[in-house]
């Protein structure tokens, strides 16, 4: 598995959680990490693929990209604000 | 069994304070439709295909309904057929349009935000060996015309489908420009005009057009299928001598008469009513943005349907929001995953790349009052705040 830009500093395991719980987990955690840090969200809810990038846009954070970890969808977000 | 007549009016809850805001799914029956339906139940049951006097009278009524609707649409009466719903009209248009040009190729082009009826017809086409190209939309839900032009110009395209305006985001599509690209490529265009008929004009240039009476205040169970003269189309179903071989089975004459009477009525009032509803939608867009934090108002703010407004509330479960509003008497629709039987978010919202959770669509109609809208707007911020508090946000 490869990432567009380096390894994430932290992984939030939201597998099995329904929308909007993965986004809520991200929104809680990201402000607690230093600016520049990448947080990875593992989320298999179909809405996460749309809602995590949308959250980044609304909150002016950087959506780094999607990946697959052991077959589970992963979404990387960098705190920039 | 409970007597269904005991159910109260759908636009009121027990306290009489709620409102029905889901006209884009089903618009309350227009008084002209009710009147025509009741009148036709008495003498509109005879088969218009027979030769005796009673049947010829039914035929005259059917012809009159066809003439009325054709006139509103600006098409010839013999180009218009009635189907048993908007969905079946779409299936017939897509599958019949593809079958009619099978020798040209197997290609079907559609936007990413078509109604599920178009998606389902496309799936069937692909299962039967055809191909399908999905054309993306921008953040406002408008189809990418360059991608559309490239897709219809590719070799082997038999048909293209474009919705006249998004049923979920309200964004009006560039139908005239898309039709021009199709014309240049020699590809017939199907326009799914269900959201626009009786409300806003639909540009020309298409070969096939479909509509649904319950979207404009007619009864459920009446679809429109328009095939412009010279359009190549082969019925995807076993055909009989009904509707010029385009839709089998005896037509529901009373429902068709009601559909025609209501379309005529709403068409006459469309400009003024559109202005009224559009101002209410603008009021909703501005007020929700100002009073509900972390909300994304979806769709084009200007080039949109007059009666549809959609927004998504961050950190809110769409089903919980819909249920909370229902408890307060407000009937709305949602594109959030948790409200769908498949637990997948709306393909329209996903294609636009907008927030899909906490999503609500309001669609207004002729019985919608400013007071109802204001009551909704007064209650919404508290409901959203309470739901966020439940999840600690």
Interface residues (C-beta under 8 A of the other chain):
Chain A: X18 X19 X20 X21 X23 X24 X27 X28 X45 X46 X47 X49 X50 X51 X53 X54 X55 X57 X58
Chain B: X294 X296 X314 X315 X316 X317 X318 X336 X337 X338 X343 X344 X345 X349 X350 X353 X354 X355 X356 X357 X358 X391 X392 X393
